[in-house]
Amino acid sequence: MITTAHQHPAIDMHTHVHPDMAATLAEIMDANHLSRVVNLGILEALGIPLEDGMRAFRNSLGDRVVYLSTPDFSQTAPGFGQRMAQDLERKVEAGARGLKIFKELGLRHRDIAGQLIPVNDPRLDPLWAKAGELAVPVLMHIADPVAFFQPLTEDNERWDELQAHRDWHFGTPEFPDHDALLAQRNHAIERHPGTIFIGAHLGNYPEDLDYVDACLDRYPNFFVDTTARIGEIGRHSIEMVRAFFLKHQDRVLFGTDLTLGWEAFDEPEHDNMETVKLFYDRHWRFFETRQQQIDHPYPIQGRWKVDAIGLPGEVLNKLYSANAQRLIPGL
C-alpha cells in the first residue's frame, strides 16, 4: 500500500515526449503527482524545430516542462565540437536547460573519416566546457545494461527486450565493451570538473553499485538518475541499496524514461492512463515501502521481482525533487 506518494510530489527528470502528446502529458502529471518533467532530446531526434516544440509544450504545460537538447552528430567535419558548443549556446538562449547525450556516442557516431567517436574525444571538449560555462548539466547515457553486451542467446537475461529491440545488442566485435565505454565517460568527466554530468540509468552500471559508489566518490561533478533501472537496483540486498541511497542522497535524481509519441521507444507500460498509473505506482512502491519480491516497473526488462527500500521522507524529497531543482535550471 502506498502511503507517502501524495506527500512527495515528484519531478520526473528523464522523459521523451513528442510535442503532439503535450496535453496527454499534462493529464499524466496531474494523475501521478508530478510537479515538473524534464524532456530529453526528442525534438532534434525527430527533426522538430526547437522553438516549435517548446511552444507546443508551453501551451499545454506552461513552465511545468523543461527541455534538454541533443547535439547533431550527423555533421562531423573538423570543428564539430566547437559548432556543437555554439549550437548549445543558441538553444539555451532559446529556452533549453541542458544537454542530453544518447548512447550512440561511443557506439555508433562516426567522424567524417568514418572513425568511431569516443566519449572522451578531445574534439568534444568545447561542448562539455560550454555546458559548464552556461551552468547547464550534461545528461549522458553511455553504454547500456551489461546483458546488452553479452551473447544474444536465450540465456541472456534481457532476451525479451533484445528481441523487441535487436539494434540494442552490442555483444559483437564492432562495438567497444561496456566497461571501456564507461572509462571513456569518466575521463571526460575528470577533464571537465566545472561541468555537471548526470549519468543516466544509475550511471549505466546499476548491476555494480560498488562501481557507481566509487564514481560518485571520485567525481564531485557527477550525479546519477534512477531511470529505467529499478529492475537491476532492486536485485541487490535491501541493506546495500538503502546504504547507497542514504550515502548519496544529494547525488541521485528520480526519472522513469516515460516515452510518448516516439514509436521507436514506446513500451506497453505507456499505452494508456491506466498502465501509466501502474507504471508510476510501482516506482512509488519501490522507493517508499519495505515490501519484498514485488513487480518492477519495466516487465520487458526481466522476469524477476525486486525488494523495495523504504527511504526516509527527507531522502525521498531530495530524490524526487530537490536534487533536480538544484542541478537543472528552470525547475
Secondary structure, DSSP 8 states (H G I E B T S, - for coil): ---SGGGS-EEEEEEEE-GGGHHHHHHHHHHTTEEEEEEESHHHHTT--HHHHHHHHHHHHGGGEEEEB---TT--STTHHHHHHHHHHHHHHTT---EEE-TTTTTT-B-TTS-B--TT-GGGHHHHHHHHHHT--EEE--S--GGGGS--STTSTTHHHHHH-GGG---STTS--HHHHHHHHHHHHHH-TTS-EEEHHHHT-TT-HHHHHHHHHH-TTEEEE-TT-HHHHTTS-HHHHHHHHHHTTTTEE----EEES-TTT--GGGSSHHHHHHHHHHHHHHHH----SB--S-GGG-S--B------HHHHHIIIIIHHHHHSTT-
